[in-house]
């Protein structure tokens, strides 16, 4: 996802959550959060995103 796409998704999420004129769309909010979180390596549910490294793939030395 490009920076432009990422920022567009953040703007849409902000509108959905904060604009009283926009009807609540929970499924769209969760979908956007999942897409945005994928960029940071975590899913919206706090689990590693698809393809994100896990403890097992990072190796024992990753924690210090």
Secondary structure, 3 states (H helix, E strand, C coil): CCHHHHHHHHHHHHHHHHCCCCCCCHHHHHHHHHHHHHHHCECCCCCECCCCCCHHHHCHHHHC
